[in-house]
Amino acid sequence: MDLFTDLAEHCGTPPTPEAIELVRRLHSAAVETSASPRHAVELLEAQLADADRTARRSSTHGDVLGEALLDRQHRIADLEVRLSQLEAEWSAERARADALAEALDAGAQEQTPDVADLLLERGVLRDEVSRLADELEEVQKRRELAEDRCELLERQLETIEEVELSPSKAAANPVPVPQCMPKVLIVDDQADNLLAMTAVLSSLDQELVAVSNGRDALKALLDHDDFAVIILDVQMPEMDGYETAAHIKRRTRNRDIPIIFLTAMGTDSEHSARGYAAGAVDYIGKPFDPWALRAKVSVFTDIFLERRLRAG
């Protein structure tokens, strides 16, 4: 009975009369079949200890299962709450979608901006911005070219003004032209260009012969054989500069005279290659730099004088 009392206190459950009666029968049977009552008691105590261990394990396992069951119940409750919230939100969104569909069907699209028109206007504005950017770039290039042209023209104007500062003194004291002075042939169909080149080169020690077309240039070469250099315009009526240069190079007495092409057609590789193929020694674009032109002519004049000095 002490064992039953201890076991009841540990398990928290009183022993049943059936359990007590079962133990008594087992005890009686053990006493009857065993010569040693003490041995039977030891067997019963071992069986009670096994039963106690099993009861403890079952109790612990039951506690673990109870805690797991309680956790699952809490999670199920949380999921039910979240599911209810999602169902409520879905219902609200569906109600809004239905309301929007009804509004569109009722003509509410007139109250919202036309997206297609806005996209079309944006595309037009982008095209306009691109066009204006290209136009601005082109204008800037033309401005730079115009500034360069103005700078060259200002140099030419300064040179002409220097020559024309004292025309009365030049008329009162004419400078005799030496007969041995080398000549420079200037060929251009524009009177303004002839005037500008004459003014630029007049300060050099040389005689300037200016003509307005290719035929007059060939005639001048027949009359004189002491030209140090020829400045030849490309764009001229009837006979252009390339054709004139070809006629000059065919003549034995003139083929060694250096030719400088002066043109407004540009100095790109195509035009310059054609000029050099025609026999030119240089190719200058208009408007020309007066200092550069004067320096080039001066170099060829010095070469001419040196050759003549050696020949003499």
Secondary structure, 3 states (H helix, E strand, C coil): CHHHHHHHHHHCCCCCHHHHHHHHHHHHHHHHHCCCHHHHHHHHHHHHHHHHHHHHHHHHHHHHHHHHHHHHHHHHHHHHHHHHHHHHHHHHHHHHHHHHHHHHHCCHHHHCCCHHHHHHHHHHHHHHHHHHHHHHHHHHHHHHHHHHHHHHHHHHHHHHHHHCCCHHHHHHCCCCCCCCCCEEEEECCCHHHHHHHHHHHCCCCCEEEEECCHHHHHHHHHHCCCEEEEEEECCCCCCCHHHHHHHHHHCCCCCCCCEEEEECCCCCHHHHHHHHHCCCCEEEECCCCHHHHHHHHHHHHHHHHHHHHHHC
